Amino acid sequence: MSFKSTLKKSKELVASLHFSGVFVLIALSSIAQTKQSGGAADRKFWVKTLYRISYPVINNLANETLKQNMPLEKGNNYNLKLEHVTYLEAVGRTIAGIAPWLELPDDDSEEGKLRKSFRLLVIEGLKNAVDPKSKDYLDFRSEPQAIVDAAYVAHAFIRAPKGIWAALDTTTQQRYVEEFKSLRNRTGAYNNWLLFAGLTEGFLLKIGAQYDPARLQFALKKINEWYVGDSWYSDGEKFSMDYYNSYVIHPMMVDLMQIMHEKGKANVDDYNKSLTRMARYSEYLERIIAPDGSYPAYGRSVTYRTAAFQALGQTALIGKLPAEVSPAQVRCALTAVFHRMYDGKQNFDDNGWLVLGFNGRQPEIADVYTSTGSLYMATLGFLPLGLKQNDPFWTSSPAPWTSVKAWSGAKVKKDYKVEY
């Protein structure tokens, strides 16, 4: 069967899942929502929810209708050039979150069939994104904001080297390389943005393309200088209490350090230090999940919703959770968060797009750089879907997470700062 024929069938399968503007997996019996307890049921719910969030972006990009159909909601006092940035934001952030799932090998399960179909849509969409003749050609070249969202595209390629990057044709791959190189004529904020520039250059290093070592090394040097202790990095010269250690800093720092180590440009101790810091930070994230699945809406960019748990999910994905934090309790804690956030319709419009807010339409808490595309950072909370279905993360019996144990009077590990 030709690629176009396969893609057509994939689109037909995906289209069959649309009902009243909400994209659910009712056509696939093993992905149907269930009230059962246990890892298999949790995974079905995670897949359904991630699919629901990401479908509008992926399907429209594959069909060259993203710019036609995506809403252009923006925060109060929004100060960017909306139509030049919001579409790349939506695409980069969405695929960075779904990449580990798409990296899993094909299988004959219902989830596997869905994943394969969705991967084909992603590949087609990514071709359109850098094709100058496409209606959905994305703007990497005019705005500083592209430095941010190109990094999320690069992060997706790093997370899915076979499932996404290697599946692109040579022309499309070269187009991404050139788009990434074009970012070098701009600079951004003097904070976590340094990591965005560094990660894109790190990806170019990883694939053997020409890269800018200065941008890469400067990012690593400054982020390490901004480490304030006990797993926390300052986002720039002054510390602010928010989720940027999870949105950006720990996940990108660890993956960039891994590339540097693999390429002989960083020693293993430096890489392990970044891992240890992220593992410690993941303890904080697990502890802030309340027994009812709620968590604090503090700091800037809370409209990124479940991206707050990217570092926890990545630590689980790579098998580096602290000994006292079991995979089962992380799975159960995050499942509670996802149910609390996504079970209802409050975070979606009638066509399935995310709305501006934290838990509902709350435009008053959006930042000056926040628009519809920005919201798709939410997919970053689902990274453990990159673990196979038979991984202990999914097969272990349900377990209470820390706040459940603490508030029920059960035995709880004492928490105390760690020095490194």
C-alpha positions in Angstrom: 0.0 0.0 0.0 1.4 3.4 -0.9 2.1 6.1 1.8 -0.8 8.2 0.5 -3.2 5.3 0.7 -2.1 4.5 4.2 -2.3 8.1 5.2 -5.8 8.3 3.8 -6.9 5.3 5.8 -5.3 6.8 8.9 -7.2 10.0 8.4 -10.4 8.0 8.0 -9.7 6.1 11.2 -9.0 9.3 13.1 -12.0 11.1 11.7 -14.2 8.2 12.8 -13.3 9.1 16.4 -14.9 12.6 16.2 -18.1 13.1 18.2 -19.7 16.5 19.1 -16.3 18.3 18.9 -14.7 16.0 21.5 -12.2 13.5 20.2 -12.6 10.3 22.1 -11.5 6.8 21.3 -15.0 5.3 21.2 -14.2 3.3 18.0 -11.4 1.4 19.8 -12.8 -1.0 22.5 -9.5 -1.3 24.4 -9.1 2.5 24.6 -12.6 3.1 25.9 -12.9 5.0 29.2 -13.4 2.7 32.1 -14.0 2.9 35.8 -11.7 -0.1 36.5 -8.7 0.5 38.7 -5.2 -0.6 37.7 -2.5 0.4 35.3 -4.1 -0.9 32.1 -7.2 1.2 32.7 -5.0 4.2 33.6 -3.0 3.8 30.4 -6.2 3.7 28.3 -7.3 6.9 30.0 -4.0 8.6 29.4 -4.0 7.7 25.7 -7.5 8.9 25.3 -6.7 12.2 27.1 -3.5 12.9 25.2 -5.2 12.1 22.0 -8.1 14.4 22.8 -5.7 17.3 23.5 -3.4 16.8 20.5 -5.8 15.7 17.8 -7.0 19.2 16.6 -3.4 20.3 16.1 -2.1 17.2 14.5 -5.1 16.5 12.2 -5.3 20.1 11.0 -1.6 20.3 10.3 -1.7 17.1 8.3 -4.6 18.5 6.3 -3.1 22.0 5.8 -6.0 23.5 7.8 -4.2 24.5 11.0 -4.1 28.2 10.1 -7.6 28.0 8.9 -9.2 26.4 11.9 -7.1 27.1 15.0 -8.7 29.7 17.3 -6.6 32.8 18.0 -7.4 33.4 21.6 -4.8 35.5 23.4 -4.1 36.9 26.9 -4.7 40.4 28.1 -2.1 42.9 26.9 -0.7 40.2 24.5 2.5 41.6 23.1 3.7 39.2 20.3 2.8 39.0 16.6 0.1 36.4 17.0 -0.1 34.9 13.6 3.6 34.6 13.3 4.1 32.7 16.5 1.0 30.8 17.7 0.9 28.1 15.1 4.5 27.1 15.6 3.9 27.1 19.4 1.0 24.7 19.0 2.9 22.3 16.8 6.3 22.3 18.6 4.7 21.9 22.0 2.3 19.2 21.0 4.8 16.9 19.3 7.3 17.3 22.1 4.7 15.8 24.5 3.5 13.0 22.2 7.0 12.0 20.9 7.8 9.3 23.4 4.5 7.6 22.8 5.1 7.7 19.0 8.6 6.3 19.5 7.2 3.0 20.7 7.4 0.2 18.1 4.3 -0.8 16.1 2.2 -3.6 17.4 -1.2 -5.2 16.7 -3.0 -3.9 19.8 -5.7 -1.4 19.4 -3.5 1.3 21.0 -0.7 0.3 18.6 -2.9 0.7 15.6 -4.1 4.1 16.8 -0.5 5.1 17.5 0.7 4.1 14.0 -2.2 6.0 12.4 -1.5 9.1 14.5 2.3 8.9 13.7 1.5 9.0 10.0 -0.6 12.2 10.5 2.3 13.7 12.5 4.8 12.9 9.7 2.5 14.4 7.1 2.0 17.5 9.2 5.7 18.0 9.9 6.3 17.9 6.1 3.7 20.6 5.6 5.2 22.7 8.4 8.5 23.4 6.5 7.2 23.2 2.9 7.1 26.8 1.6 4.3 25.8 -0.7 2.1 24.6 2.1 -0.8 26.6 3.4 0.5 25.7 6.9 4.2 26.6 6.3 5.3 27.7 9.8 7.3 30.9 10.5 10.7 30.0 12.0 12.4 33.1 10.5 10.9 36.4 11.6 10.3 36.4 15.4 12.4 35.7 18.5 9.6 33.5 19.9 10.6 30.9 17.2 13.7 30.2 19.2 11.4 28.8 21.9 9.2 26.6 19.8 11.8 25.4 17.4 13.4 23.9 20.5 10.3 22.0 21.3 10.3 20.6 17.7 13.9 19.6 18.2 13.0 18.1 21.5 10.4 15.9 19.8 13.1 14.7 17.3 15.4 13.9 20.2 12.7 12.0 22.0 11.5 10.1 18.9 14.6 9.6 16.7 13.1 6.6 14.9 9.4 7.3 15.2 9.5 10.9 14.0 12.9 12.1 12.8 14.0 9.0 10.8 10.5 8.7 9.4 10.8 12.1 7.6 12.1 12.2 4.1 15.5 13.6 3.4 14.2 16.9 1.9 12.0 17.5 5.0 14.9 16.7 7.3 17.2 19.2 5.5 14.5 21.8 5.7 14.3 21.5 9.5 18.1 21.8 9.7 18.0 25.0 7.7 15.1 26.4 9.7 17.0 25.7 12.9 20.1 27.4 11.6 18.1 30.4 10.6 17.4 31.1 14.3 21.0 32.3 14.9 20.2 35.9 13.7 18.1 36.5 16.9 18.4 36.4 20.6 15.8 36.1 23.4 15.4 36.6 27.1 18.3 36.1 29.5 16.8 33.2 31.3 15.5 29.7 30.3 15.6 30.9 26.7 19.3 30.1 26.7 18.4 26.4 26.9 16.0 26.7 23.9 18.9 28.0 21.8 21.2 25.4 23.2 18.9 22.4 22.7 18.3 23.2 19.1 22.1 23.4 18.5 22.5 20.2 20.6 20.1 18.4 18.2 22.2 19.5 15.2 25.2 18.2 17.0 23.4 14.9 17.6 22.6 14.3 14.0 26.1 15.4 12.7 25.0 18.7 11.2 26.9 22.0 11.5 26.1 23.5 14.9 27.0 26.6 17.0 29.1 25.5 20.0 29.0 29.0 21.5 25.2 28.9 21.9 25.3 25.4 23.3 28.1 26.0 25.8 26.8 29.3 27.0 23.4 27.7 27.8 25.0 25.0 29.9 27.4 27.4 31.7 24.7 29.9 32.7 22.1 27.4 33.8 24.7 25.7 36.0 25.6 29.1 37.4 22.0 29.7 38.2 21.6 26.6 40.3 20.5 27.6 43.8 20.5 24.3 45.5 18.2 21.3 46.5 17.3 20.7 42.8 16.1 24.3 42.0 17.5 26.5 39.3 16.9 30.2 39.2 15.3 31.2 35.9 17.8 33.9 35.2 19.7 36.0 37.7 16.7 36.4 40.1 14.8 33.4 41.4 11.0 33.2 40.8 8.6 30.6 42.2 7.0 28.9 39.2 7.0 25.7 37.2 9.8 26.6 34.8 12.1 24.1 36.3 9.7 21.5 34.9 8.4 23.3 31.8 11.9 23.8 30.5 15.0 23.6 32.7 15.4 20.1 34.0 14.1 18.2 31.0 16.1 20.2 28.5 19.2 20.3 30.6 19.2 16.5 31.1 18.7 15.8 27.4 21.2 18.3 26.3 23.8 17.0 28.8 23.1 13.5 27.5 23.9 14.6 23.9 27.1 16.3 25.1 28.2 13.2 27.0 27.5 10.9 24.0 29.5 13.2 21.7 32.4 13.4 24.1 31.9 17.0 25.0 30.9 16.5 28.6 32.0 14.0 31.3 29.7 11.5 32.8 29.8 13.2 36.2 28.3 16.4 34.8 25.5 14.4 33.1 24.8 12.4 36.2 24.6 15.6 38.3 21.9 16.9 36.0 20.0 13.6 36.4 20.3 13.6 40.2 19.0 17.2 40.3 16.0 16.3 38.2 15.3 13.2 40.2 15.3 15.3 43.4 13.0 17.9 41.8 10.6 15.1 40.8 10.1 14.4 44.5 8.7 18.0 44.9 6.4 17.5 42.0 5.0 14.2 43.3 4.5 15.8 46.8 2.5 18.8 45.6 -0.2 16.5 44.1 -3.1 16.6 46.6 -5.2 13.6 47.4 -8.0 14.9 45.1 -5.6 15.4 42.2 -5.4 19.2 42.5 -2.1 21.1 42.6 -1.1 24.7 43.2 -1.7 27.2 40.5 1.2 29.5 41.3 3.7 31.4 39.2 3.6 32.5 35.6 2.4 30.4 32.7 0.0 28.2 34.8 -2.1 28.1 31.6 0.4 25.4 30.5 -1.6 23.1 32.8 -0.2 19.6 33.1 3.2 20.6 31.6 3.9 21.3 35.3 4.7 17.6 35.6 7.0 17.2 32.7 10.1 16.7 34.9 8.3 14.1 37.0 7.1 12.3 33.8 10.6 12.4 32.2 12.2 11.0 35.4 9.8 8.1 35.3 10.3 7.7 31.6 14.0 7.2 31.9 13.8 5.1 35.0 15.4 7.5 37.4 12.8 8.0 40.0 14.1 8.2 43.6 14.0 4.9 45.4 11.3 6.2 47.8 9.0 7.3 44.9 7.5 4.2 43.2 6.4 4.2 39.6 2.9 3.1 40.7 2.5 6.1 43.0 3.6 8.5 40.2 1.1 6.8 37.8 -1.7 7.1 40.3 -0.9 10.6 41.2 -0.7 11.8 37.6 -3.9 9.9 36.7 -5.7 11.8 39.5 -4.4 15.1 38.1 -5.5 14.3 34.6 -8.9 13.2 35.7 -9.3 16.4 37.7 -8.1 18.6 34.8 -9.6 16.9 31.7 -12.6 14.8 32.6 -15.0 17.6 32.0 -15.4 20.0 29.1 -14.2 23.1 30.9 -10.8 23.2 29.3 -12.0 22.7 25.7 -14.1 24.7 23.3 -16.9 23.1 21.1 -14.3 22.0 18.5 -11.9 20.4 20.9 -9.3 23.2 21.2 -7.8 24.1 24.5 -9.1 27.3 26.0 -7.1 30.1 27.7 -7.0 29.3 31.4 -5.9 26.9 34.1 -9.0 24.9 34.8 -11.6 26.5 32.6 -11.7 29.7 30.5 -9.7 32.1 32.7 -8.2 34.7 30.4 -7.3 37.0 33.3 -4.4 34.7 34.3 -2.9 34.4 30.9 0.5 36.1 30.4 1.3 38.7 27.8 2.9 36.1 25.6 0.1 33.5 25.9 -2.2 32.5 23.1 -4.0 29.3 22.0 -0.8 27.8 20.6 1.0 28.3 23.9 -1.5 26.0 25.7 -0.3 22.8 24.0 2.6 22.6 26.4 0.0 20.6 28.4 1.0 17.4 26.4 4.4 17.4 28.2 2.8 15.9 31.3 2.2 12.6 29.4 5.8 11.5 28.8 5.5 8.1 30.6 3.3 6.9 27.7 6.6 6.3 26.1 7.0 3.3 28.5 5.8 0.0 27.1 2.5 -1.4 28.3 4.4 -4.2 30.2 6.6 -1.7 32.1 6.2 -1.7 35.9 5.0 1.8 35.6 1.8 0.4 34.1 1.7 -3.1 35.5 2.2 -2.4 39.2 -0.7 -2.4 41.6 -2.2 1.0 42.4 -0.3 2.8 45.2 -1.0 5.9 47.3 1.1 8.9 46.5 2.8 11.0 49.2 0.0 13.4 50.0 -2.5 10.6 50.3 -0.3 8.8 52.8 0.4 12.0 54.7 -3.2 13.0 55.0 -4.4 9.5 56.0 -1.9 9.2 58.8 0.2 6.5 57.0 3.9 6.2 57.2 5.6 8.9 55.1 9.3 9.5 54.2 10.7 12.6 55.9 11.7 15.2 53.3 14.9 17.2 53.7 17.2 19.1 51.4 19.9 17.4 49.4 23.3 18.9 48.7 24.9 18.6 45.2 
